[in-house]
Amino acid sequence: MLSLRIDNLAMSFAGLNSPVLLVDLLTIAAGERVAVTGGSGSGKSTFINVITGLECPTSGKVFWSGEDIARLSETARDRWRAEHVGLVMQDFHLFPGLSAVENVLLPARLARVADAALIARAHDLLASVGLSRPDQKIETMSRGEMQRVAIARAVLRKPGVIVADEPTASLDVEAGETVGRLLLDMAGETGSTLIVVSHDQRLIDRLDRRITLGAGRIVADSLREEVAA
Ligand SMILES: Nc1ncnc2c1ncn2[C@@H]1O[C@H](COP(=O)(O)OP(=O)(O)OP(=O)(O)O)[C@@H](O)[C@H]1O
């Protein structure tokens, strides 16, 4: 379980007058379940990219349980992410031609950590997300089933944090409901901190805290409102 602390963070791009993300201070406790919302262009994807180390901020610090990932080299950040972050994206990022279980195991195989115990866990996880055919080719699965495979893959190595970017956006209501419930169940099972970018009110309502971005700034934080109340 990992905690997050962001200090004096700015993300700028050449040709733009002001940073697309500017966060003076943000803390997320280990095990907290947080929704990140905001309009189009408010900085949600940039926020996800920076906290997962997919992008390096222009300035500032991103501490995960005390370790500033912004100071790591790109290779070290990639290694850190593979070990500590379970990513669930809107468009799944699964590999056609591979089966469900091969997709779940692929990152672990690339990291050379897929031992017998992890292979057994991959099968158990697919069963627990309600998929009974681990050898089914990914391209033959429904979108809801694909997202369930992506969740199993994200939690395989019991990551300190699960980060999901619009995980229910391309699903119908019923599949979205299932995926939302599974994300919460799995985060509970692995004891992971959970950060979910979403517009899905049903999913947002199930989380502990809501952070709203506007023009790259935090414009509302339900935790601060509670503290202020
Ligand atoms: N590489 C880049 N170069 C220049 N501008 C960028 C770059 N990446 C993002 N931006 C700008 O930063 C702002 C925030 O983008 P971001 O993708 O984080 O928003 P978002 O909230 O995820 O939007 P959406 O919900 O539409 O996906 C936008 O104005 C975008 O144009």
The ligand as an SDF file (V2000), in Angstrom:
LIG
                    3D

 31 33  0  0  0  0  0  0  0  0999 V2000
    2.3050   16.9200  -25.0140 N   0  0  0  0  0  0  0  0  0  0  0  0
    1.5510   18.0070  -24.9140 C   0  0  0  0  0  0  0  0  0  0  0  0
    1.9010   19.1500  -25.5590 N   0  0  0  0  0  0  0  0  0  0  0  0
    1.1520   20.2780  -25.4760 C   0  0  0  0  0  0  0  0  0  0  0  0
    0.0110   20.3640  -24.7480 N   0  0  0  0  0  0  0  0  0  0  0  0
   -0.3880   19.2550  -24.0810 C   0  0  0  0  0  0  0  0  0  0  0  0
    0.3440   18.0350  -24.1380 C   0  0  0  0  0  0  0  0  0  0  0  0
   -0.3010   17.1120  -23.3830 N   0  0  0  0  0  0  0  0  0  0  0  0
   -1.3860   17.7320  -22.8820 C   0  0  0  0  0  0  0  0  0  0  0  0
   -1.4490   19.0240  -23.3030 N   0  0  0  0  0  0  0  0  0  0  0  0
   -2.4880   20.0050  -22.9610 C   0  0  0  0  0  0  0  0  0  0  0  0
   -2.6580   19.9500  -21.5630 O   0  0  0  0  0  0  0  0  0  0  0  0
   -4.0180   20.1470  -21.2130 C   0  0  0  0  0  0  0  0  0  0  0  0
   -4.4990   19.0160  -20.3200 C   0  0  0  0  0  0  0  0  0  0  0  0
   -4.5430   17.8330  -21.0990 O   0  0  0  0  0  0  0  0  0  0  0  0
   -5.0170   16.4320  -20.4780 P   0  0  0  0  0  0  0  0  0  0  0  0
   -4.9410   15.4300  -21.5890 O   0  0  0  0  0  0  0  0  0  0  0  0
   -4.2560   16.1520  -19.2510 O   0  0  0  0  0  0  0  0  0  0  0  0
   -6.5560   16.7480  -20.1190 O   0  0  0  0  0  0  0  0  0  0  0  0
   -7.7260   15.7660  -19.7040 P   0  0  0  0  0  0  0  0  0  0  0  0
   -8.3920   16.3620  -18.5170 O   0  0  0  0  0  0  0  0  0  0  0  0
   -7.1960   14.3690  -19.5580 O   0  0  0  0  0  0  0  0  0  0  0  0
   -8.6830   15.8670  -20.9680 O   0  0  0  0  0  0  0  0  0  0  0  0
   -9.7180   14.8170  -21.6240 P   0  0  0  0  0  0  0  0  0  0  0  0
  -10.7560   14.5320  -20.5760 O   0  0  0  0  0  0  0  0  0  0  0  0
  -10.2680   15.5670  -22.7930 O   0  0  0  0  0  0  0  0  0  0  0  0
   -8.9090   13.6120  -22.0150 O   0  0  0  0  0  0  0  0  0  0  0  0
   -4.7850   20.2640  -22.5240 C   0  0  0  0  0  0  0  0  0  0  0  0
   -5.0200   21.6210  -22.7880 O   0  0  0  0  0  0  0  0  0  0  0  0
   -3.8330   19.6640  -23.5490 C   0  0  0  0  0  0  0  0  0  0  0  0
   -4.0170   20.2560  -24.8150 O   0  0  0  0  0  0  0  0  0  0  0  0
  1  2  1  0
  2  3  1  0
  2  7  2  0
  3  4  2  0
  4  5  1  0
  5  6  2  0
  6  7  1  0
  6 10  1  0
  7  8  1  0
  8  9  2  0
  9 10  1  0
 10 11  1  0
 11 12  1  0
 11 30  1  0
 12 13  1  0
 13 14  1  0
 13 28  1  0
 14 15  1  0
 15 16  1  0
 16 17  2  0
 16 18  1  0
 16 19  1  0
 19 20  1  0
 20 21  2  0
 20 22  1  0
 20 23  1  0
 23 24  1  0
 24 25  2  0
 24 26  1  0
 24 27  1  0
 28 29  1  0
 28 30  1  0
 30 31  1  0
M  END
$$$$
